[in-house]
Amino acid sequence: MDRILVTEKIAEEGLDVLRRNAQVDVNLTLDKAGLLAVIGEYDALVVRSATKVTAEVIAAGSKLRVIGRAGTGVDNIDVEAATQRGIIVVNAPASNNIAVAELTIGLILSMARSIPQAHASLQAGKWERTKFSGWEVRGKTLGLVGLGRIGSEVAHRARAMEMSILAFDPVVSFDRAEQMGVELVTMDELVQRADIISIHVPLTDGTRNLFSAARIAQMKAGSFLINASRGGIVDEAALVEAINAGRMGGAALDVFNTEPPAADNPVIGHPKIITVPHIGASTAEAQTSAGTEVSEGVATALSGATPRYAVNAPFVAPESWAVLQPYLSLARNMGSLIMQMIQEPVRSYELEYCGELADVDTQPVRLAVLEGLLSANSSERVTPVNAPVIARNRGMRISERTMPDAENYAGLLVIKVQTANNSHTFSGSVLRGEPHIVQADGYFVDFVPQGSLLITYHRDRPGMIGRVGTLLGENDVNISGMYVGRLSPRDRAMMVLTLDEPASDAVLDLVRALDDIDQAYCVTL
């Protein structure tokens, strides 16, 4: 049974997900030395933000296959070190979307009406109605720096408040922005036109100090700035200077360059800056979602499948995931099947994505094929994370193309293998939610590629199936299913037997020795 170490508190619902198929140890008191001492015993590690998963920790985790972060960012995880080791890093990027978006709207309204300041005044025994004259958000222009998951949710809510919305996000298409009622602009145009700017980008080398003194100086006179994303994006000293000089109307911060901020940090206690202690994700719903979302990703990765939110693997858009997900196990098992059956040097591979697969980003399918091809003959641990690196180092030649037609199937994955002297073609589809091989080397078959399989190429003769079945029965190998394809009667045929347990090498030799058997393979998937 897999072992999972949890070093920070996550929702009980998330722990229940992990406990279904693994032994879970929760230890909330480990320091760095303690973590280094025990991490080698675990297959997975689940953290939040306090545990630092450094390259040293990753190197000590000799069994680690997945690291989970119950939250959006992975600043505390050395993702590059994990990638080099083939360790999948998963997080919960969708868990706090609504919570942070709602906090952002709350901060907008709080700035507009000076709600925290008015509350503090009344609590101090004062009655200062005229002091707290505010402004309406209706008709104001909101500038969103980042139009990803959270930025999109803010835009949706801001539209309901009749705000005009600008956004700077070089990744988002104009069509997508138009669907959301958002005008895409340059960063310079955004800061010059927006009455309120809200930041929704991660902290990277490119966004660090994004709102520097020079950028803040470009902002519209009297405008407001909100940062509920990451500390380090805003130059706090420059922000305070601009507000004190009257160039800005105020700001609201949920995150800080250093957390917790020092007592002498000028943003703390400033009358025109609303500060809250990094509570963007602090709702009961978001905490439950973060725990369950990351736990589902960890469990999926441990099972050998591809998790939806893998930081160091391609992101799959929600609209594509429903199509792609069932094809990933098909692709992985097709790759493994091919590598176990083709016993000759391979010149090249060609992947064809047909039907519904032609309309989505198929990079995850390609990675799953690579994982299957490489895992069968690799001493390294192969995952979708490091499969491209291993393939490149081995000089594998892979081409891809899409085809709108999928014959009689909704979607079809075709893998063509060119060896020195032969070419082989395998086709698979998803039927009733299960992966199926539907064609192999010209033989039309229909079997689920999983478990133990005995595959034969033989001459189609009366009693052939019975002879193989009898031989297996005499050697205590139980058959659970049988599938046969042939080119024409009494011609060459292919038979696939699904077995309860793998056939031994000795049994396989007996099968190969039968008259009319040309080739026989025992495949384990």
NUVEX-426635 format. One record per residue (C-alpha): x, z, y; residue in one letter; residue number from 1. Coordinates in steps of 0.02 Angstrom, whole numbers. Layout:
// residues N
(r (X, Z, Y), A, NUM)
...
***
This chain:
// residues 525
(r (0, 0, 0), M, 1)
(r (62, -43, 175), D, 2)
(r (111, 100, 288), R, 3)
(r (68, 104, 473), I, 4)
(r (140, 223, 603), L, 5)
(r (35, 262, 757), V, 6)
(r (133, 350, 894), T, 7)
(r (2, 362, 1031), E, 8)
(r (-181, 405, 1036), K, 9)
(r (-302, 262, 1000), I, 10)
(r (-489, 263, 969), A, 11)
(r (-546, 335, 803), E, 12)
(r (-637, 172, 770), E, 13)
(r (-469, 83, 776), G, 14)
(r (-391, 206, 654), L, 15)
(r (-538, 176, 536), D, 16)
(r (-497, -11, 537), V, 17)
(r (-316, 25, 492), L, 18)
(r (-360, 149, 355), R, 19)
(r (-464, 25, 257), R, 20)
(r (-313, -56, 177), N, 21)
(r (-161, 48, 226), A, 22)
(r (-89, 221, 235), Q, 23)
(r (-94, 275, 417), V, 24)
(r (20, 411, 488), D, 25)
(r (-21, 472, 664), V, 26)
(r (127, 558, 748), N, 27)
(r (106, 585, 935), L, 28)
(r (264, 690, 960), T, 29)
(r (404, 572, 910), L, 30)
(r (548, 551, 1031), D, 31)
(r (670, 405, 1022), K, 32)
(r (780, 488, 891), A, 33)
(r (630, 536, 786), G, 34)
(r (560, 360, 793), L, 35)
(r (726, 284, 742), L, 36)
(r (737, 405, 595), A, 37)
(r (568, 358, 519), V, 38)
(r (528, 180, 573), I, 39)
(r (618, 105, 423), G, 40)
(r (479, 172, 310), E, 41)
(r (338, 75, 395), Y, 42)
(r (265, -100, 386), D, 43)
(r (178, -87, 555), A, 44)
(r (193, 11, 716), L, 45)
(r (49, 41, 839), V, 46)
(r (86, 103, 1014), V, 47)
(r (12, 108, 1188), R, 48)
(r (126, 110, 1341), S, 49)
(r (233, 266, 1323), A, 50)
(r (328, 221, 1163), T, 51)
(r (476, 108, 1200), K, 52)
(r (497, -17, 1058), V, 53)
(r (674, -73, 1095), T, 54)
(r (786, -193, 1000), A, 55)
(r (867, -40, 923), E, 56)
(r (699, 21, 856), V, 57)
(r (657, -152, 792), I, 58)
(r (824, -166, 703), A, 59)
(r (794, 3, 620), A, 60)
(r (622, -54, 562), G, 61)
(r (685, -149, 410), S, 62)
(r (509, -164, 338), K, 63)
(r (418, -198, 502), L, 64)
(r (304, -351, 498), R, 65)
(r (193, -316, 647), V, 66)
(r (195, -214, 808), I, 67)
(r (29, -178, 893), G, 68)
(r (4, -128, 1075), R, 69)
(r (-167, -52, 1112), A, 70)
(r (-183, -131, 1283), G, 71)
(r (-146, -291, 1378), T, 72)
(r (37, -290, 1428), G, 73)
(r (188, -276, 1313), V, 74)
(r (316, -220, 1442), D, 75)
(r (373, -80, 1326), N, 76)
(r (408, -195, 1178), I, 77)
(r (562, -305, 1158), D, 78)
(r (463, -460, 1109), V, 79)
(r (618, -570, 1095), E, 80)
(r (700, -452, 970), A, 81)
(r (538, -445, 870), A, 82)
(r (524, -636, 871), T, 83)
(r (701, -658, 804), Q, 84)
(r (656, -542, 659), R, 85)
(r (493, -634, 624), G, 86)
(r (390, -483, 676), I, 87)
(r (221, -523, 749), I, 88)
(r (177, -432, 909), V, 89)
(r (-9, -412, 940), V, 90)
(r (-102, -335, 1085), N, 91)
(r (-280, -315, 1147), A, 92)
(r (-289, -430, 1298), P, 93)
(r (-478, -439, 1304), A, 94)
(r (-511, -254, 1283), S, 95)
(r (-508, -201, 1466), N, 96)
(r (-567, -361, 1551), N, 97)
(r (-733, -290, 1606), I, 98)
(r (-664, -118, 1649), A, 99)
(r (-530, -187, 1766), V, 100)
(r (-648, -315, 1841), A, 101)
(r (-777, -182, 1880), E, 102)
(r (-643, -68, 1954), L, 103)
(r (-588, -213, 2065), T, 104)
(r (-765, -237, 2129), I, 105)
(r (-776, -49, 2156), G, 106)
(r (-616, -52, 2259), L, 107)
(r (-681, -197, 2364), I, 108)
(r (-839, -99, 2405), L, 109)
(r (-739, 60, 2433), S, 110)
(r (-629, -28, 2561), M, 111)
(r (-777, -111, 2644), A, 112)
(r (-869, 53, 2670), R, 113)
(r (-725, 180, 2670), S, 114)
(r (-814, 273, 2531), I, 115)
(r (-668, 385, 2475), P, 116)
(r (-625, 430, 2654), Q, 117)
(r (-806, 467, 2699), A, 118)
(r (-823, 575, 2545), H, 119)
(r (-664, 673, 2586), A, 120)
(r (-725, 698, 2765), S, 121)
(r (-891, 770, 2712), L, 122)
(r (-808, 880, 2581), Q, 123)
(r (-701, 949, 2722), A, 124)
(r (-858, 1003, 2814), G, 125)
(r (-862, 861, 2941), K, 126)
(r (-1005, 745, 2989), W, 127)
(r (-923, 586, 3054), E, 128)
(r (-1054, 449, 3035), R, 129)
(r (-987, 340, 3175), T, 130)
(r (-808, 349, 3112), K, 131)
(r (-848, 260, 2950), F, 132)
(r (-926, 100, 3011), S, 133)
(r (-889, -34, 2880), G, 134)
(r (-917, -217, 2843), W, 135)
(r (-1020, -318, 2719), E, 136)
(r (-936, -413, 2577), V, 137)
(r (-1068, -550, 2582), R, 138)
(r (-993, -705, 2659), G, 139)
(r (-815, -643, 2648), K, 140)
(r (-679, -744, 2561), T, 141)
(r (-599, -667, 2407), L, 142)
(r (-430, -734, 2353), G, 143)
(r (-386, -710, 2170), L, 144)
(r (-203, -720, 2122), V, 145)
(r (-228, -764, 1938), G, 146)
(r (-386, -834, 1861), L, 147)
(r (-363, -778, 1682), G, 148)
(r (-476, -663, 1583), R, 149)
(r (-489, -525, 1714), I, 150)
(r (-482, -639, 1866), G, 151)
(r (-624, -742, 1794), S, 152)
(r (-731, -586, 1769), E, 153)
(r (-698, -533, 1949), V, 154)
(r (-748, -706, 2009), A, 155)
(r (-910, -697, 1911), H, 156)
(r (-957, -531, 1991), R, 157)
(r (-898, -581, 2165), A, 158)
(r (-1010, -734, 2162), R, 159)
(r (-1158, -618, 2130), A, 160)
(r (-1111, -530, 2293), M, 161)
(r (-1115, -698, 2384), E, 162)
(r (-929, -706, 2418), M, 163)
(r (-829, -866, 2434), S, 164)
(r (-689, -870, 2305), I, 165)
(r (-516, -947, 2314), L, 166)
(r (-391, -938, 2172), A, 167)
(r (-209, -976, 2143), F, 168)
(r (-169, -1009, 1959), D, 169)
(r (-59, -1158, 1912), P, 170)
(r (-121, -1153, 1732), V, 171)
(r (-309, -1167, 1765), V, 172)
(r (-383, -1343, 1779), S, 173)
(r (-489, -1398, 1926), F, 174)
(r (-635, -1430, 1807), D, 175)
(r (-626, -1253, 1740), R, 176)
(r (-618, -1179, 1916), A, 177)
(r (-765, -1286, 1972), E, 178)
(r (-869, -1222, 1826), Q, 179)
(r (-837, -1045, 1890), M, 180)
(r (-877, -1088, 2070), G, 181)
(r (-696, -1058, 2123), V, 182)
(r (-588, -1164, 2238), E, 183)
(r (-409, -1186, 2177), L, 184)
(r (-281, -1179, 2317), V, 185)
(r (-95, -1152, 2343), T, 186)
(r (-28, -976, 2364), M, 187)
(r (9, -1009, 2548), D, 188)
(r (-169, -1068, 2579), E, 189)
(r (-242, -921, 2486), L, 190)
(r (-152, -787, 2585), V, 191)
(r (-192, -874, 2749), Q, 192)
(r (-379, -894, 2715), R, 193)
(r (-432, -743, 2611), A, 194)
(r (-512, -588, 2688), D, 195)
(r (-474, -492, 2528), I, 196)
(r (-338, -532, 2402), I, 197)
(r (-345, -463, 2225), S, 198)
(r (-197, -479, 2107), I, 199)
(r (-226, -519, 1922), H, 200)
(r (-59, -578, 1852), V, 201)
(r (66, -492, 1736), P, 202)
(r (232, -424, 1795), L, 203)
(r (365, -555, 1755), T, 204)
(r (525, -614, 1837), D, 205)
(r (419, -741, 1929), G, 206)
(r (290, -616, 1994), T, 207)
(r (405, -469, 2031), R, 208)
(r (392, -431, 2217), N, 209)
(r (273, -578, 2234), L, 210)
(r (195, -493, 2385), F, 211)
(r (357, -467, 2479), S, 212)
(r (372, -431, 2665), A, 213)
(r (375, -619, 2697), A, 214)
(r (218, -651, 2593), R, 215)
(r (125, -506, 2672), I, 216)
(r (170, -574, 2844), A, 217)
(r (77, -735, 2798), Q, 218)
(r (-86, -644, 2763), M, 219)
(r (-237, -667, 2875), K, 220)
(r (-246, -537, 3014), A, 221)
(r (-351, -387, 2964), G, 222)
(r (-358, -436, 2780), S, 223)
(r (-354, -319, 2631), F, 224)
(r (-250, -316, 2471), L, 225)
(r (-298, -249, 2299), I, 226)
(r (-176, -225, 2155), N, 227)
(r (-254, -168, 1991), A, 228)
(r (-132, -271, 1887), S, 229)
(r (48, -208, 1876), R, 230)
(r (164, -109, 1988), G, 231)
(r (315, -204, 2051), G, 232)
(r (214, -354, 2111), I, 233)
(r (188, -281, 2286), V, 234)
(r (324, -220, 2404), D, 235)
(r (246, -51, 2443), E, 236)
(r (355, -17, 2596), A, 237)
(r (313, -186, 2672), A, 238)
(r (128, -156, 2636), L, 239)
(r (128, 10, 2728), V, 240)
(r (224, -66, 2874), E, 241)
(r (96, -208, 2891), A, 242)
(r (-50, -87, 2889), I, 243)
(r (31, 30, 3013), N, 244)
(r (66, -117, 3129), A, 245)
(r (-117, -168, 3123), G, 246)
(r (-83, -335, 3040), R, 247)
(r (-183, -284, 2886), M, 248)
(r (-347, -192, 2873), G, 249)
(r (-299, -89, 2720), G, 250)
(r (-264, -92, 2534), A, 251)
(r (-318, -20, 2367), A, 252)
(r (-192, 16, 2229), L, 253)
(r (-221, 65, 2048), D, 254)
(r (-39, 32, 1999), V, 255)
(r (127, 78, 2077), F, 256)
(r (309, 26, 2071), N, 257)
(r (351, 194, 1993), T, 258)
(r (219, 290, 1896), E, 259)
(r (174, 421, 1935), P, 260)
(r (221, 385, 2117), P, 261)
(r (334, 508, 2205), A, 262)
(r (252, 634, 2319), A, 263)
(r (339, 558, 2470), D, 264)
(r (283, 380, 2430), N, 265)
(r (205, 320, 2594), P, 266)
(r (55, 242, 2507), V, 267)
(r (-2, 413, 2447), I, 268)
(r (-114, 496, 2573), G, 269)
(r (-116, 347, 2689), H, 270)
(r (-287, 343, 2776), P, 271)
(r (-308, 156, 2752), K, 272)
(r (-245, 142, 2572), I, 273)
(r (-357, 191, 2427), I, 274)
(r (-254, 251, 2280), T, 275)
(r (-312, 290, 2103), V, 276)
(r (-201, 339, 1954), P, 277)
(r (-195, 179, 1848), H, 278)
(r (-373, 197, 1785), I, 279)
(r (-413, 12, 1766), G, 280)
(r (-436, 24, 1578), A, 281)
(r (-501, 202, 1579), S, 282)
(r (-677, 179, 1517), T, 283)
(r (-744, 238, 1350), A, 284)
(r (-791, 60, 1306), E, 285)
(r (-620, -12, 1350), A, 286)
(r (-528, 122, 1252), Q, 287)
(r (-635, 91, 1098), T, 288)
(r (-613, -96, 1117), S, 289)
(r (-423, -82, 1138), A, 290)
(r (-406, 25, 982), G, 291)
(r (-515, -84, 871), T, 292)
(r (-449, -249, 939), E, 293)
(r (-266, -208, 910), V, 294)
(r (-305, -129, 742), S, 295)
(r (-395, -285, 683), E, 296)
(r (-245, -389, 738), G, 297)
(r (-123, -276, 645), V, 298)
(r (-230, -277, 488), A, 299)
(r (-246, -467, 496), T, 300)
(r (-57, -488, 514), A, 301)
(r (-22, -370, 369), L, 302)
(r (-141, -469, 259), S, 303)
(r (-33, -624, 289), G, 304)
(r (-158, -710, 402), A, 305)
(r (-135, -758, 584), T, 306)
(r (-205, -633, 710), P, 307)
(r (-303, -700, 857), R, 308)
(r (-201, -611, 991), Y, 309)
(r (-19, -632, 942), A, 310)
(r (94, -615, 1093), V, 311)
(r (237, -715, 1017), N, 312)
(r (128, -849, 938), A, 313)
(r (17, -979, 1022), P, 314)
(r (-137, -916, 1112), F, 315)
(r (-299, -987, 1045), V, 316)
(r (-439, -1009, 1170), A, 317)
(r (-601, -922, 1117), P, 318)
(r (-694, -1087, 1107), E, 319)
(r (-563, -1156, 986), S, 320)
(r (-542, -1001, 878), W, 321)
(r (-705, -1024, 783), A, 322)
(r (-647, -1197, 728), V, 323)
(r (-464, -1156, 696), L, 324)
(r (-471, -989, 608), Q, 325)
(r (-530, -1046, 435), P, 326)
(r (-403, -1188, 436), Y, 327)
(r (-255, -1070, 456), L, 328)
(r (-261, -1000, 280), S, 329)
(r (-294, -1176, 215), L, 330)
(r (-139, -1241, 306), A, 331)
(r (-30, -1098, 246), R, 332)
(r (-83, -1116, 65), N, 333)
(r (-71, -1306, 67), M, 334)
(r (108, -1291, 128), G, 335)
(r (152, -1166, -8), S, 336)
(r (66, -1271, -142), L, 337)
(r (160, -1428, -90), I, 338)
(r (328, -1343, -88), M, 339)
(r (301, -1270, -261), Q, 340)
(r (246, -1438, -335), M, 341)
(r (369, -1560, -256), I, 342)
(r (534, -1534, -342), Q, 343)
(r (637, -1665, -251), E, 344)
(r (720, -1679, -79), P, 345)
(r (598, -1713, 62), V, 346)
(r (636, -1837, 200), R, 347)
(r (488, -1800, 315), S, 348)
(r (316, -1725, 333), Y, 349)
(r (169, -1799, 427), E, 350)
(r (18, -1693, 476), L, 351)
(r (-150, -1773, 514), E, 352)
(r (-287, -1674, 602), Y, 353)
(r (-454, -1759, 573), C, 354)
(r (-632, -1731, 633), G, 355)
(r (-662, -1566, 721), E, 356)
(r (-476, -1526, 711), L, 357)
(r (-438, -1674, 824), A, 358)
(r (-528, -1591, 970), D, 359)
(r (-432, -1425, 977), V, 360)
(r (-255, -1365, 1004), D, 361)
(r (-182, -1378, 828), T, 362)
(r (-16, -1292, 858), Q, 363)
(r (-73, -1136, 760), P, 364)
(r (-115, -1249, 611), V, 365)
(r (57, -1330, 619), R, 366)
(r (140, -1159, 620), L, 367)
(r (35, -1105, 470), A, 368)
(r (89, -1262, 375), V, 369)
(r (271, -1224, 417), L, 370)
(r (251, -1045, 360), E, 371)
(r (184, -1104, 192), G, 372)
(r (318, -1236, 169), L, 373)
(r (461, -1119, 212), L, 374)
(r (403, -960, 127), S, 375)
(r (411, -1036, -47), A, 376)
(r (599, -1061, -39), N, 377)
(r (666, -943, 93), S, 378)
(r (759, -780, 80), S, 379)
(r (707, -744, 259), E, 380)
(r (539, -668, 304), R, 381)
(r (440, -815, 374), V, 382)
(r (296, -793, 495), T, 383)
(r (214, -907, 624), P, 384)
(r (330, -822, 747), V, 385)
(r (498, -879, 677), N, 386)
(r (443, -1028, 571), A, 387)
(r (486, -1157, 707), P, 388)
(r (662, -1085, 725), V, 389)
(r (693, -1090, 537), I, 390)
(r (622, -1266, 523), A, 391)
(r (733, -1327, 665), R, 392)
(r (886, -1247, 587), N, 393)
(r (847, -1336, 424), R, 394)
(r (825, -1503, 509), G, 395)
(r (645, -1527, 449), M, 396)
(r (565, -1687, 515), R, 397)
(r (381, -1663, 556), I, 398)
(r (265, -1783, 646), S, 399)
(r (83, -1758, 694), E, 400)
(r (-66, -1863, 739), R, 401)
(r (-253, -1840, 763), T, 402)
(r (-393, -1944, 690), M, 403)
(r (-574, -1935, 751), P, 404)
(r (-643, -1978, 578), D, 405)
(r (-640, -1850, 437), A, 406)
(r (-727, -1953, 302), E, 407)
(r (-871, -1847, 236), N, 408)
(r (-804, -1681, 305), Y, 409)
(r (-822, -1591, 470), A, 410)
(r (-634, -1574, 477), G, 411)
(r (-489, -1627, 368), L, 412)
(r (-306, -1575, 364), L, 413)
(r (-196, -1706, 282), V, 414)
(r (-13, -1674, 238), I, 415)
(r (93, -1825, 189), K, 416)
(r (262, -1792, 111), V, 417)
(r (395, -1926, 101), Q, 418)
(r (533, -1895, -26), T, 419)
(r (681, -2005, -69), A, 420)
(r (581, -2108, -194), N, 421)
(r (398, -2059, -177), N, 422)
(r (261, -2015, -57), S, 423)
(r (131, -1880, -87), H, 424)
(r (-31, -1845, 5), T, 425)
(r (-135, -1686, 2), F, 426)
(r (-298, -1661, 96), S, 427)
(r (-394, -1500, 129), G, 428)
(r (-552, -1447, 216), S, 429)
(r (-657, -1294, 247), V, 430)
(r (-819, -1288, 147), L, 431)
(r (-943, -1145, 160), R, 432)
(r (-811, -1045, 255), G, 433)
(r (-680, -1063, 116), E, 434)
(r (-523, -1171, 112), P, 435)
(r (-531, -1312, -17), H, 436)
(r (-406, -1441, -77), I, 437)
(r (-509, -1600, -92), V, 438)
(r (-376, -1730, -132), Q, 439)
(r (-203, -1726, -208), A, 440)
(r (-98, -1881, -236), D, 441)
(r (-250, -1993, -244), G, 442)
(r (-349, -1879, -360), Y, 443)
(r (-513, -1815, -290), F, 444)
(r (-528, -1631, -337), V, 445)
(r (-611, -1479, -260), D, 446)
(r (-530, -1309, -282), F, 447)
(r (-490, -1156, -179), V, 448)
(r (-301, -1140, -156), P, 449)
(r (-274, -957, -192), Q, 450)
(r (-213, -844, -331), G, 451)
(r (-129, -915, -487), S, 452)
(r (-152, -1099, -528), L, 453)
(r (-98, -1207, -674), L, 454)
(r (-90, -1389, -619), I, 455)
(r (-61, -1531, -740), T, 456)
(r (-43, -1720, -726), Y, 457)
(r (-89, -1796, -893), H, 458)
(r (-162, -1946, -980), R, 459)
(r (-350, -1935, -993), D, 460)
(r (-381, -1915, -1180), R, 461)
(r (-525, -1834, -1276), P, 462)
(r (-493, -1649, -1310), G, 463)
(r (-356, -1634, -1180), M, 464)
(r (-441, -1495, -1081), I, 465)
(r (-481, -1401, -1242), G, 466)
(r (-303, -1408, -1304), R, 467)
(r (-234, -1333, -1144), V, 468)
(r (-372, -1201, -1141), G, 469)
(r (-340, -1153, -1322), T, 470)
(r (-154, -1138, -1292), L, 471)
(r (-183, -1022, -1143), L, 472)
(r (-308, -919, -1241), G, 473)
(r (-186, -896, -1385), E, 474)
(r (-61, -828, -1258), N, 475)
(r (-185, -708, -1176), D, 476)
(r (-199, -807, -1013), V, 477)
(r (-379, -806, -950), N, 478)
(r (-453, -956, -858), I, 479)
(r (-574, -919, -715), S, 480)
(r (-607, -1097, -657), G, 481)
(r (-570, -1279, -696), M, 482)
(r (-565, -1437, -589), Y, 483)
(r (-524, -1613, -647), V, 484)
(r (-493, -1774, -553), G, 485)
(r (-449, -1945, -625), R, 486)
(r (-418, -2120, -564), L, 487)
(r (-521, -2203, -701), S, 488)
(r (-575, -2163, -881), P, 489)
(r (-429, -2147, -1004), R, 490)
(r (-307, -2164, -858), D, 491)
(r (-195, -2033, -780), R, 492)
(r (-285, -1874, -728), A, 493)
(r (-254, -1712, -636), M, 494)
(r (-318, -1542, -693), M, 495)
(r (-317, -1378, -596), V, 496)
(r (-350, -1216, -688), L, 497)
(r (-371, -1054, -591), T, 498)
(r (-301, -908, -691), L, 499)
(r (-328, -720, -687), D, 500)
(r (-141, -697, -701), E, 501)
(r (9, -815, -684), P, 502)
(r (64, -911, -838), A, 503)
(r (239, -861, -892), S, 504)
(r (382, -985, -899), D, 505)
(r (369, -983, -1089), A, 506)
(r (184, -1028, -1084), V, 507)
(r (217, -1163, -955), L, 508)
(r (348, -1238, -1071), D, 509)
(r (219, -1243, -1211), L, 510)
(r (96, -1334, -1098), V, 511)
(r (228, -1460, -1048), R, 512)
(r (267, -1491, -1231), A, 513)
(r (88, -1546, -1270), L, 514)
(r (62, -1731, -1305), D, 515)
(r (0, -1831, -1156), D, 516)
(r (54, -1699, -1028), I, 517)
(r (164, -1785, -898), D, 518)
(r (194, -1639, -780), Q, 519)
(r (137, -1457, -768), A, 520)
(r (161, -1330, -630), Y, 521)
(r (118, -1146, -612), C, 522)
(r (81, -1110, -430), V, 523)
(r (54, -939, -352), T, 524)
(r (-30, -929, -181), L, 525)
***
